[in-house]
Amino acid sequence: MIGIAIHGAAGRMGQRLVALGSQDEDVQLTAAIESDSHPLIGQDAGVIAGVGEIGISFSPDWDSDTQAVIDFSVPAGAEAITRACLERRTPLVIATTGLSDDQKALIEQAAEEIPIVWAPSMSTMVNLTMKLATTAAEVLKDYPGGTDVEILERHHRFKEDSPSGTALRFGNLISEAMGLTSAVHGREGQTGARPRNELAYHAIRTGDNPGEHTIVFGVLGETIELTVKASNRDCYALGAISAAKFVALQQPGLYNMYDVLGL
């Protein structure tokens, strides 16, 4: 059994991690971490997550039984928990997006001393679609007449970063495979003909959509669309729990969901 602490446990994703983690026979929840000024400090995390009392209260700290921490918070929170895990030599899973360059550099430096799984999406289906998109990009990179690539993503109205970290990861993988050197974010006005080396992102924010990505590969006469949709947040939570089970057993280093899933 792996002892796992949830950082950002009172948030939307944190609550699902508490709920699902408390029901996983291979997991022992050791802490529900929140800021010491959070109004839920001291309350049972299972009650707030809708699964009844689990004996774990929201707290700013975690105990020595913790073998891995899952971070689903905000960029400043991800930075703080990375520093704390580095100090305590605790393995870490980072699922927070919207990180600054300095925060990303901190994670890379910390991974020299502790094992870290860092991925923009914890979903099995999303990571499988990334693999498929990379294969498509490699096949289509020299297609006669050129291949156009557009990435459309939809998320709930509360999401603060745009495009999503997942969309950017799709774009990076495809650009590397196809040698694309330019990226645009939406289009407006007289933009002219589409450049051959361009990749475009389109971000939609609506309602309570937990996440949807469509990758369009277009050539003259044909189109391939790869679409992955989440109907709730459980796919991300379950993936993060799998990542925590994985990272708890690893040596220091920087890992991603391809490593967790064996892709």
ZALO-304099 format. One line per 5 residues: number of its first residue (from 1); for each residue x, y, z of N, C-alpha, C. Coordinates in Angstrom, 2 decimals, padded with zeros to 5 digits, always signed. Each point is the difference from the previous one (the first is absolute). Layout:
NUM = X Y Z X Y Z X Y Z | ...
//
This chain:
1 = +000.85 -001.19 +000.00 -000.85 +001.19 +000.00 +000.89 +001.25 +000.00 | -000.36 +000.98 -000.85 +000.78 +001.22 -000.16 -000.67 +001.14 +000.76 | +000.76 +000.69 +000.84 -000.51 +001.15 +000.72 +000.08 +001.25 -000.86 | -001.16 +000.60 -000.29 -000.08 +001.13 -000.94 -000.65 +001.20 +000.67 | +000.62 +001.17 -000.18 -000.58 +001.27 +000.45 -000.48 +000.78 -001.21
6 = -001.12 +000.70 +000.15 -000.57 +000.81 -001.08 +000.24 +001.46 +000.32 | +000.67 +000.73 -000.89 +000.23 +001.43 +000.17 -001.00 +000.75 -000.88 | -000.74 +000.92 +000.62 -001.12 +000.64 -000.69 -001.26 -000.82 +000.18 | -000.11 -000.64 +001.16 -001.04 -001.02 +000.22 -001.41 +000.56 +000.07 | -000.15 +001.29 +000.23 -001.34 +000.58 +000.08 -000.53 +000.48 -001.35
11 = +000.86 -000.01 -001.03 -000.43 +000.43 -001.32 -000.84 -001.05 -000.71 | -000.47 +000.33 -001.19 -000.86 -000.92 -000.75 +000.71 -001.33 -000.26 | +001.25 +000.08 -000.49 +000.75 -001.23 -000.26 +000.43 -000.65 +001.29 | +000.39 +000.81 +000.97 +000.44 -000.55 +001.28 -001.07 -000.83 +000.67 | -001.23 +000.45 -000.06 -001.11 -000.75 +000.60 -000.21 -001.34 -000.68
16 = +000.14 -000.03 -001.32 -000.15 -001.28 -000.71 +001.16 -000.94 +000.35 | +001.19 +000.56 +000.18 +001.14 -000.82 +000.42 -000.23 -000.59 +001.39 | -000.54 +000.80 +000.90 -000.32 -000.49 +001.34 -001.04 -001.11 -000.10 | -001.05 +000.23 -000.77 -001.09 -000.99 -000.11 +000.50 -001.31 -000.60 | +000.71 +000.07 -001.10 +000.46 -001.21 -000.68 +001.17 -000.66 +000.74
21 = +000.88 +000.81 +000.56 +001.12 -000.55 +000.74 -000.45 -000.75 +001.24 | -001.05 +000.50 +000.64 -000.50 -000.66 +001.22 -000.65 -001.34 -000.30 | -000.33 -000.25 -001.28 -000.65 -001.24 -000.39 +000.96 -000.98 -000.67 | +001.26 +000.41 -000.17 +001.00 -000.83 -000.68 +000.67 -000.90 +001.04 | -000.07 -001.30 -000.20 +000.55 -000.96 +000.96 +001.52 +000.06 +000.08
26 = +000.64 +000.57 -001.02 +001.46 +000.07 -000.02 +000.53 +001.32 +000.55 | -000.92 +000.87 +000.46 +000.38 +001.35 +000.43 -000.45 +000.24 +001.43 | +000.87 +000.65 +000.75 -000.35 +000.51 +001.32 +000.15 +001.51 -000.04 | -001.11 +000.74 +000.06 +000.10 +001.46 +000.03 +000.61 +000.42 +001.34 | +001.06 +000.79 -000.07 +000.69 +000.41 +001.22 -000.23 +001.47 +000.33
31 = -000.40 +000.80 -000.97 -000.21 +001.43 +000.26 -000.82 +000.63 -001.11 | -000.79 +001.01 +000.39 -000.74 +000.85 -000.94 +000.54 +001.41 +000.23 | +000.96 +000.40 -000.84 +000.78 +001.21 +000.26 -000.67 +001.24 -000.58 | -000.12 +001.02 +000.84 -000.48 +001.32 -000.41 +000.75 +001.07 +000.79 | -000.10 +001.23 -000.46 +000.61 +001.12 +000.70 -000.54 +000.10 +001.42
36 = +000.86 +000.42 +000.93 -000.44 +000.09 +001.40 -001.08 +001.05 +000.22 | -000.24 +000.86 -001.01 -001.06 +001.01 +000.10 -001.29 -000.44 -000.69 | -000.02 -001.20 -000.55 -001.18 -000.47 -000.72 -001.15 -000.22 +000.98 | -001.21 +000.40 -000.37 -001.14 -000.12 +000.93 -000.38 -001.43 +000.36 | +000.46 -000.99 -000.77 -000.35 -001.39 +000.28 +001.02 -000.71 +000.89
41 = +001.06 +000.68 +000.38 +001.01 -000.63 +000.87 -000.68 -000.60 +001.23 | +000.34 -001.26 +000.28 -000.56 -000.70 +001.15 -001.23 -000.82 -000.29 | -000.63 +000.22 -001.15 -001.19 -000.78 -000.36 +000.41 -001.29 -000.71 | -000.82 -001.03 +000.11 +000.30 -001.29 -000.61 -000.09 +000.11 -001.52 | +001.08 -000.38 -000.69 +000.07 +000.14 -001.45 -001.00 -000.92 -000.71
46 = -000.28 -001.17 +000.59 -000.95 -000.91 -000.62 -001.42 +000.55 +000.01 | -000.37 +000.68 +001.06 -001.32 +000.61 +000.08 -000.16 +001.06 -001.08 | +001.01 +000.85 -000.16 -000.05 +001.06 -001.02 -000.02 -000.61 -001.40 | +000.69 -001.14 -000.18 +000.05 -000.66 -001.32 -001.24 -000.84 -000.27 | -000.88 -000.14 +000.99 -001.26 -000.71 -000.22 +000.05 -001.49 +000.24
51 = +001.04 -000.50 +000.68 +000.10 -001.45 +000.23 -000.07 -000.36 +001.49 | -000.34 +000.96 +000.82 -000.09 -000.26 +001.43 +001.33 +000.14 +000.70 | +000.00 -000.15 +001.31 +001.22 +000.18 +000.77 +001.07 -001.05 -000.34 | +001.21 +000.49 -000.20 +001.14 -000.90 -000.28 +001.10 +000.16 +001.03 | -000.20 +000.90 +000.95 +001.00 +000.18 +001.04 +001.20 +000.83 -000.41
56 = -000.10 +000.68 -001.14 +001.07 +000.87 -000.47 -000.56 +001.41 -000.11 | +000.54 +000.92 +000.77 -000.47 +001.38 -000.02 +000.90 +000.87 -000.88 | -000.57 +001.06 -000.55 +000.81 +000.96 -000.75 +001.05 +000.60 +000.93 | +001.26 +000.02 -000.49 +001.12 +000.43 +000.83 +001.07 +000.59 -000.90 | +000.82 +000.92 +000.52 +001.10 +000.54 -000.81 +001.24 -000.89 -000.02
61 = -000.05 -001.16 +000.64 +001.18 -000.84 +000.13 -000.32 -001.45 -000.32 | +001.03 -000.84 -000.09 -000.21 -001.43 -000.18 +000.98 -000.77 +000.86 | -000.33 -001.28 +000.27 +000.83 -000.75 +000.94 +001.02 -000.88 -000.71 | +000.78 -000.71 +000.79 +001.11 -000.78 -000.53 -000.44 -001.25 -000.75 | -001.29 -000.37 +000.09 -000.50 -001.17 -000.72 -000.23 +000.29 -001.48
66 = +000.13 +001.25 -000.40 -000.24 +000.40 -001.38 +001.15 -000.45 -000.90 | -000.33 -000.79 -001.01 +001.00 -000.50 -000.94 -000.03 +000.74 -001.34 | -001.07 +000.78 -000.23 -000.10 +000.81 -001.21 -001.04 +001.09 +000.24 | +000.21 +001.15 -000.62 -000.95 +001.11 +000.06 -000.52 +000.26 -001.40 | -001.31 +000.19 -000.13 -000.61 +000.40 -001.27 -000.37 +001.47 +000.09
71 = +000.49 +000.80 -000.94 -000.31 +001.42 -000.03 -001.00 +000.31 -001.11 | -001.18 +000.42 +000.37 -001.00 +000.54 -000.93 -000.44 +001.33 +000.62 | +000.77 +001.07 -000.26 -000.28 +001.25 +000.68 +000.08 +001.17 -000.99 | +000.77 +001.00 +000.33 +000.26 +001.16 -000.86 +001.51 +000.15 -000.11 | +000.50 +000.78 -000.97 +001.45 +000.08 -000.19 +000.79 +000.34 +001.26
76 = -000.45 +000.96 +000.79 +000.72 +000.35 +001.23 +000.00 -001.17 +000.97 | -001.12 -000.73 +000.06 -000.08 -001.17 +000.86 +000.92 -001.11 -000.47 | +000.08 -000.20 -001.32 +000.88 -001.03 -000.54 +001.46 +000.32 +000.32 | +000.36 +001.28 -000.07 +001.36 +000.41 +000.35 +000.29 -000.29 +001.47 | -000.95 +000.35 +000.86 +000.21 -000.20 +001.44 +000.12 -001.47 +000.35
81 = -000.86 -000.86 -000.57 +000.05 -001.41 +000.35 +001.24 -000.66 -000.59 | +000.47 +000.48 -001.14 +001.25 -000.53 -000.56 +001.16 +000.26 +000.96 | +000.07 +001.21 +000.53 +001.06 +000.33 +000.96 -000.13 -000.85 +001.26 | -001.24 -000.20 +000.48 -000.22 -000.79 +001.22 +000.38 -001.46 -000.22 | -000.39 -000.56 -001.15 +000.33 -001.40 -000.29 +001.50 -000.18 -000.17
86 = +000.66 +000.99 -000.60 +001.45 -000.07 -000.15 +000.67 +000.00 +001.36 | -000.48 +000.83 +000.91 +000.57 +000.07 +001.34 -000.18 -001.31 +000.75 | -001.16 -000.65 -000.18 -000.30 -001.24 +000.73 +000.36 -001.25 -000.79 | +000.47 +000.19 -001.25 +000.34 -001.13 -000.87 -001.21 -000.91 -000.24 | -001.13 +000.64 -000.29 -001.25 -000.73 -000.24 -000.30 -000.01 -001.50
91 = -000.25 -001.16 -000.61 -000.39 -000.06 -001.42 -001.26 +000.84 -000.26 | -000.08 +000.53 -001.22 -001.04 +000.99 -000.31 -000.61 -000.23 -001.38 | -001.32 +000.19 -000.08 -000.73 +000.01 -001.27 -000.53 +001.41 -000.20 | +000.34 +000.64 -001.11 -000.45 +001.36 -000.28 -000.95 -000.01 -001.19 | -001.25 +000.38 +000.26 -001.01 +000.06 -001.06 -000.48 +001.43 -000.21
96 = +000.54 +000.96 +000.74 -000.37 +001.40 -000.15 +000.57 +000.56 -001.30 | -000.79 +000.80 -000.70 +000.44 +000.60 -001.26 +000.12 +001.52 +000.16 | +000.45 +000.67 -001.05 +000.14 +001.45 +000.04 +001.26 +000.45 +000.72 | +001.01 -000.86 +000.10 +001.22 +000.30 +000.73 +000.88 +000.98 -000.77 | +000.70 +000.85 +000.74 +000.95 +000.92 -000.63 +001.29 -000.73 -000.37
101 = +000.83 +000.65 -000.77 +001.28 -000.61 -000.37 +000.85 -000.27 +001.24 | -000.02 +000.90 +000.96 +000.78 -000.20 +001.23 -000.53 -001.19 +000.79 | -001.32 -000.15 +000.05 -000.59 -001.13 +000.72 +000.31 -001.32 -000.70 | +000.00 +000.00 -001.31 +000.38 -001.20 -000.74 +001.47 -000.36 +000.26 | +000.85 +001.03 +000.04 +001.42 -000.24 +000.26 +000.20 -000.58 +001.40
106 = -000.80 +000.47 +000.97 +000.09 -000.53 +001.36 -000.33 -001.49 +000.02 | -001.05 -000.39 -000.73 -000.39 -001.42 -000.06 +001.12 -000.83 -000.59 | +000.60 +000.48 -001.08 +001.09 -000.73 -000.64 +001.20 -000.15 +000.94 | +000.28 +001.05 +000.76 +001.11 -000.08 +000.95 -000.32 -000.95 +001.14 | -001.24 +000.06 +000.50 -000.41 -000.87 +001.11 +000.07 -001.47 -000.41
111 = -000.29 -000.29 -001.28 -000.01 -001.39 -000.48 +001.40 -000.61 -000.01 | +001.02 +000.81 +000.19 +001.34 -000.55 +000.12 +000.20 -000.67 +001.35 | -000.88 +000.32 +000.96 +000.16 -000.54 +001.35 -001.18 -000.84 +000.47 | -001.18 +000.18 -000.58 -001.17 -000.81 +000.35 -000.71 -000.43 -001.28 | -000.75 -001.12 +000.04 -000.77 -000.40 -001.18 -001.25 +000.87 -000.15
116 = -000.24 +000.49 -001.20 -001.15 +000.84 -000.29 -000.67 -000.47 -001.28 | -001.31 -000.22 +000.04 -000.80 -000.18 -001.21 -000.64 +001.34 -000.29 | +000.27 +000.54 -001.18 -000.51 +001.32 -000.38 -000.64 -000.13 -001.37 | -001.29 +000.29 -000.08 -000.72 -000.15 -001.26 -001.14 +001.00 -000.05 | -000.30 +000.56 -001.18 -001.11 +000.94 -000.11 -001.35 -000.67 +000.10
121 = -000.06 -001.30 -000.24 -001.24 -000.76 +000.15 +000.32 -001.37 +000.57 | -000.79 -000.41 +000.99 +000.17 -001.31 +000.62 -000.89 -001.06 -000.64 | -000.80 +000.38 -000.97 -000.95 -000.92 -000.63 +000.70 -001.03 -000.87 | -000.40 -001.27 +000.16 +000.52 -001.06 -000.86 -000.37 +000.25 -001.45 | -001.27 +000.37 -000.26 -000.46 +000.21 -001.37 +000.71 +001.17 -000.66
126 = +000.23 +001.09 +000.76 +000.71 +001.15 -000.56 +001.41 -000.39 -000.41 | +000.69 -000.73 +000.87 +001.38 -000.38 -000.32 +000.07 -000.99 -001.15 | -000.98 -000.88 -000.10 -000.07 -000.89 -001.16 -000.25 +000.81 -001.27 | -000.86 +001.01 +000.07 -000.27 +000.85 -001.16 +001.25 +000.78 -000.39 | +000.79 +000.41 +000.98 +001.27 +000.67 -000.31 +000.91 -000.92 -000.80
131 = +000.01 -001.26 +000.38 +000.82 -000.98 -000.73 -000.50 -000.14 -001.44 | -001.32 -000.07 -000.17 -000.59 -000.11 -001.34 +000.27 +001.26 -000.83 | -000.10 +001.17 +000.65 +000.24 +001.26 -000.71 +001.45 +000.10 -000.46 | +000.91 -000.47 +000.83 +001.42 +000.02 -000.37 +000.25 -000.91 -001.21 | -000.64 -001.17 +000.00 +000.13 -000.92 -001.13 -000.54 +000.65 -001.27
136 = -001.17 +000.63 +000.10 -000.59 +000.67 -001.17 +000.92 +001.11 -000.51 | +000.58 +000.77 +000.92 +000.88 +001.08 -000.39 +001.24 -000.51 -000.73 | +000.54 -001.10 +000.48 +001.19 -000.57 -000.63 -000.31 -000.49 -001.42 | -001.18 -000.58 -000.18 -000.39 -000.51 -001.33 -000.29 +001.15 -000.96 | -000.60 +001.09 +000.50 -000.49 +001.08 -000.86 +000.98 +001.16 -000.17
141 = +001.16 -000.07 +000.63 +000.91 +001.15 -000.02 +000.47 +000.37 -001.41 | +000.12 -000.98 -000.88 +000.45 +000.28 -001.37 -001.10 -000.25 -001.03 | -001.25 +000.10 +000.42 -001.11 -000.28 -000.91 +000.00 +001.01 -001.15 | -000.18 -000.47 -001.24 +000.00 +000.91 -001.16 -001.04 +001.11 +000.17 | +000.41 +001.23 -000.16 -000.92 +001.12 +000.15 -000.07 +000.54 +001.41
146 = +000.57 -000.72 +000.97 +000.04 +000.48 +001.37 -001.17 -000.45 +000.84 | +000.19 -000.01 +001.30 -001.04 -000.39 +000.96 -000.23 +001.14 +000.97 | -001.28 +000.35 +000.19 -000.37 +001.05 +000.94 -000.43 -000.64 +001.32 | +000.46 +000.59 +001.11 -000.33 -000.54 +001.32 -000.66 +001.09 +000.84 | -001.19 -000.31 +000.51 -000.73 +000.91 +000.89 -000.37 -000.77 +001.27
151 = +000.14 +000.66 +001.14 -000.34 -000.61 +001.28 -001.11 +000.80 +000.66 | -001.11 -000.66 +000.27 -001.15 +000.63 +000.65 -000.15 -000.60 +001.39 | -000.16 +000.83 +001.01 -000.21 -000.52 +001.35 -001.14 +000.74 +000.69 | -000.78 -000.76 +000.76 -001.12 +000.55 +000.78 +000.18 -000.34 +001.46 | -000.22 +000.99 +000.87 +000.02 -000.23 +001.44 -001.05 +000.87 +000.68
156 = -000.20 -000.26 +001.27 -001.00 +000.71 +000.80 +000.38 +001.49 +000.16 | -000.99 +000.77 +000.36 +000.16 +001.45 +000.09 +000.98 +000.44 +001.09 | +000.33 -000.89 +000.94 +000.86 +000.36 +001.12 +001.49 -000.20 -000.29 | +000.31 -000.64 -001.11 +001.42 -000.28 -000.30 +000.74 +001.31 -000.25 | +001.16 +000.16 +000.62 +000.69 +001.28 -000.01 +001.08 +000.12 -001.07
161 = +000.56 -001.12 -000.48 +001.04 +000.08 -001.02 -000.56 -000.38 -001.36 | +000.58 +000.60 -001.03 -000.46 -000.26 -001.37 +001.15 +000.25 -000.97 | +000.21 -000.89 -000.99 -000.65 -001.30 -000.16 +000.34 -000.93 +001.17 | -000.70 -001.09 +000.06 +000.26 -000.96 +001.07 +001.42 -000.57 -000.13 | +000.53 -000.45 +001.14 +001.31 -000.64 -000.04 -000.01 -001.23 -000.89
166 = -001.13 -000.69 -000.05 -000.11 -001.18 -000.85 +000.07 +000.38 -001.47 | -000.71 +001.08 -000.39 +000.05 +000.46 -001.39 +001.43 +000.39 -000.39 | +000.68 +000.68 +000.90 +001.38 +000.40 -000.29 +000.92 -001.22 -000.14 | -000.26 -001.02 +000.80 +000.80 -001.24 -000.11 -000.26 -000.68 -001.34 | -001.28 -000.08 -000.41 -000.30 -000.52 -001.34 +000.77 +000.80 -001.05
171 = -000.03 +001.33 +000.12 +000.67 +000.84 -000.98 +001.50 -000.21 -000.04 | +000.61 -000.15 +001.17 +001.45 -000.21 +000.05 +000.39 -001.32 -000.66 | -000.75 -001.06 +000.31 +000.30 -001.31 -000.58 -000.12 +000.03 -001.52 | -001.08 +000.62 -000.49 -000.25 +000.05 -001.44 +001.02 +000.88 -000.70 | +000.32 +001.14 +000.61 +000.98 +000.92 -000.61 +001.37 -000.66 -000.10
176 = +000.38 -000.73 +001.03 +001.29 -000.70 -000.04 +000.02 -001.04 -001.11 | -001.10 -000.73 -000.15 -000.06 -001.06 -001.01 -000.04 +000.54 -001.42 | -000.63 +001.19 -000.18 -000.22 +000.54 -001.35 +000.94 +001.15 -000.34 | +000.77 +000.46 +000.98 +000.89 +001.12 -000.27 -000.73 +001.33 -000.14 | -001.15 +000.15 +000.66 -000.75 +001.25 -000.05 +000.68 +001.03 +000.89
181 = +000.09 +001.24 -000.48 +000.78 +001.02 +000.71 -000.82 +001.19 +000.45 | -001.31 +000.01 -000.30 -000.83 +001.15 +000.35 -001.30 -000.48 +000.63 | -000.50 +000.78 +000.98 -001.28 -000.33 +000.63 -000.82 +001.27 +000.14 | -001.30 -000.11 -000.27 -000.92 +001.13 +000.19 -001.11 -000.43 +000.95 | -000.61 +000.99 +000.63 -001.08 -000.27 +000.95 -001.25 +000.71 -000.48
186 = -000.84 -000.75 -000.73 -001.18 +000.61 -000.60 +000.39 +000.85 -001.20 | -000.99 +000.49 -000.74 +000.27 +000.85 -001.16 -001.06 +001.10 -000.09 | +000.41 +001.13 -000.52 -000.93 +001.11 -000.17 +000.48 +000.90 -001.12 | -000.92 +000.51 -000.79 +000.34 +000.96 -001.06 +000.56 -000.65 -001.24 | +000.65 +000.81 -000.83 +000.57 -000.47 -001.26 +001.35 -000.66 +000.27
191 = -000.04 -001.27 +000.32 +001.23 -000.70 +000.38 +000.76 -000.56 -001.19 | -000.60 -000.01 -001.17 +000.67 -000.55 -001.16 -000.07 -001.52 -000.04 | +000.60 -000.58 -001.01 +000.02 -001.46 -000.12 +000.74 -000.63 +001.17 | -000.40 -001.19 +000.34 +000.59 -000.69 +001.15 +001.45 -000.39 -000.30 | +000.97 +000.42 +000.84 +001.40 -000.39 -000.22 +000.18 -001.51 +000.14
196 = +000.97 -000.55 -000.70 +000.22 -001.44 +000.01 +000.60 -000.48 +001.32 | +000.71 +000.87 +000.71 +000.70 -000.44 +001.22 -000.74 +000.37 +001.28 | -001.30 +000.26 -000.12 -000.78 +000.53 +001.12 -000.85 -001.07 +000.69 | -000.08 +000.09 +001.31 -000.93 -000.80 +000.80 -000.89 +000.98 +000.75 | -001.29 -000.28 +000.07 -000.93 +000.95 +000.62 -000.73 -000.63 +001.19
201 = -000.21 +000.82 +001.03 -000.76 -000.39 +001.19 -001.29 +000.81 +000.08 | -001.07 -000.65 +000.43 -001.27 +000.68 +000.21 -000.56 -000.46 +001.35 | -000.18 +000.92 +000.93 -000.45 -000.33 +001.35 -001.43 +000.47 +000.21 | -000.83 -000.91 +000.50 -001.41 +000.29 +000.29 -000.24 -000.20 +001.48 | -000.68 +000.93 +000.64 -000.32 -000.10 +001.43 -001.51 +000.09 +000.16
206 = -000.59 -001.11 +000.47 -001.45 -000.01 +000.09 -000.50 -000.96 +001.06 | -000.95 +000.45 +000.79 -000.69 -000.86 +000.96 +000.93 -000.75 +000.93 | -000.29 -001.31 +000.14 +000.78 -000.84 +000.92 +000.77 -001.08 -000.73 | +000.35 +000.25 -001.27 +000.72 -000.98 -000.80 +001.32 -000.39 +000.67 | +000.20 -001.28 +000.37 +001.21 -000.40 +000.70 +001.22 -000.15 -000.91
211 = -000.20 +000.02 -001.31 +001.16 -000.08 -000.89 -000.30 -000.72 -001.30 | +000.37 +000.63 -001.11 -000.24 -000.58 -001.31 +001.05 +000.55 -000.96 | +000.64 -000.89 -000.75 +001.03 +000.42 -000.95 -000.22 -000.67 -001.35 | +000.08 +000.78 -001.06 -000.09 -000.53 -001.36 +001.22 +000.46 -000.79 | +000.69 -000.96 -000.60 +001.16 +000.29 -000.84 -000.41 -000.25 -001.45
216 = +000.08 +001.03 -000.82 -000.40 -000.10 -001.40 +001.24 -000.02 -000.89 | +000.14 -001.05 -000.79 +001.04 -000.08 -001.03 -000.71 +000.12 -001.34 | +000.24 +001.09 -000.72 -000.69 +000.22 -001.27 +000.95 +000.07 -001.17 | -000.32 -000.74 -001.04 +000.72 +000.10 -001.28 -001.03 +000.30 -001.06 | +000.45 +000.28 -001.20 -000.94 +000.28 -001.08 -000.74 -001.28 -000.37
221 = -001.29 -000.05 +000.33 -000.82 -001.16 -000.35 -000.33 -000.92 +001.15 | +000.71 +000.10 +001.14 -000.25 -000.91 +001.12 +000.28 +000.69 +001.34 | -000.65 -000.52 +001.02 +000.21 +000.51 +001.36 -000.06 -001.15 +001.00 | +000.90 +000.03 +000.96 -000.05 -000.91 +001.15 -000.21 +000.85 +001.24 | -000.95 -000.40 +000.86 -000.20 +000.67 +001.28 +000.12 -001.01 +001.12
226 = +000.86 +000.30 +000.96 +000.13 -000.81 +001.20 -000.63 +000.78 +001.15 | -001.01 -000.56 +000.63 -000.72 +000.69 +001.06 -000.03 -000.85 +001.26 | +000.31 +000.62 +001.13 -000.09 -000.66 +001.29 -000.82 +000.90 +000.92 | -001.02 -000.58 +000.64 -000.91 +000.77 +000.85 -000.11 -000.64 +001.38 | +000.00 +000.85 +001.01 -000.28 -000.47 +001.36 -001.43 +000.37 +000.34
231 = -000.75 -000.94 +000.58 -001.36 +000.29 +000.43 -000.06 +000.38 +001.48 | +001.09 -000.29 +000.72 +000.15 +000.46 +001.38 +001.49 +000.03 +000.34 | +000.32 +000.39 +001.21 +001.41 +000.18 +000.39 +000.67 -001.28 +000.48 | -000.74 -001.09 +000.08 +000.56 -001.21 +000.58 +001.18 -000.55 -000.79 | +000.00 +000.20 -001.32 +001.11 -000.52 -000.81 +001.32 +000.64 +000.41
236 = -000.04 +001.28 +000.34 +001.21 +000.69 +000.43 +000.43 -000.47 +001.39 | -000.99 -000.15 +000.88 +000.31 -000.43 +001.37 +000.56 -001.41 +000.02 | -000.62 -000.91 -000.75 +000.47 -001.39 -000.03 +001.41 -000.08 -000.59 | +000.27 +000.80 -001.02 +001.33 +000.02 -000.58 +001.03 +000.52 +000.99 | -000.36 +001.03 +000.77 +000.92 +000.56 +000.99 +000.30 -001.01 +001.10
241 = -001.01 -000.75 +000.40 +000.22 -001.04 +001.02 +000.93 -001.08 -000.55 | -000.19 -000.40 -001.25 +000.92 -000.97 -000.61 +001.42 +000.56 -000.06 | +000.11 +001.30 -000.30 +001.32 +000.63 -000.05 +000.66 +000.01 +001.37 | -000.80 +000.20 +001.05 +000.55 +000.01 +001.36 +000.50 -001.39 +000.39 | -000.75 -001.03 -000.36 +000.45 -001.36 +000.28 +001.31 -000.28 -000.71
246 = +000.14 +000.52 -001.22 +001.21 -000.18 -000.80 +001.18 +000.76 +000.60 | -000.21 +001.30 +000.28 +001.13 +000.84 +000.40 +000.54 -000.37 +001.37 | -000.84 -000.57 +000.86 +000.44 -000.39 +001.34 +001.09 -001.06 -000.04 | +000.11 -000.71 -001.12 +000.95 -001.12 -000.11 +001.20 +000.33 -000.88 | +000.10 +001.27 -000.45 +001.04 +000.35 -000.96 +001.21 +000.67 +000.66
251 = +001.09 +000.01 -000.75 +001.18 +000.74 +000.38 -000.18 +001.47 -000.43 | +000.80 +000.92 +000.54 -000.11 +001.40 -000.43 +000.05 +000.13 -001.51 | -000.79 +000.90 -000.53 -000.08 +000.21 -001.44 -001.32 +000.64 -000.36 | -000.08 +000.47 -001.25 -001.22 +000.62 -000.50 -000.73 -000.98 -000.91 | -001.22 -000.36 +000.38 -000.79 -000.98 -000.73 -001.27 +000.66 -000.54
256 = -000.63 -000.67 -000.98 -001.29 +000.49 -000.50 -000.99 -001.16 -000.08 | -001.19 +000.26 -000.52 -001.02 -001.03 -000.01 +000.31 -001.11 -001.00 | +000.83 +000.26 -001.00 +000.46 -001.08 -000.87 +000.75 -001.04 +000.83 | +000.80 +000.47 +000.95 +000.73 -000.93 +000.88 -000.97 -000.77 +000.87 | -000.98 +000.68 +000.55 -000.98 -000.64 +000.89 -000.79 -001.06 -000.75
261 = -000.38 +000.31 -001.24 -000.87 -000.88 -000.79 +000.77 -001.00 -000.87 | +001.32 +000.13 -000.02 +000.78 -000.91 -000.84 -000.13 +000.27 -001.47 | -000.24 +001.27 -000.38 -000.13 +000.36 -001.41 +001.34 +000.39 -000.62
//
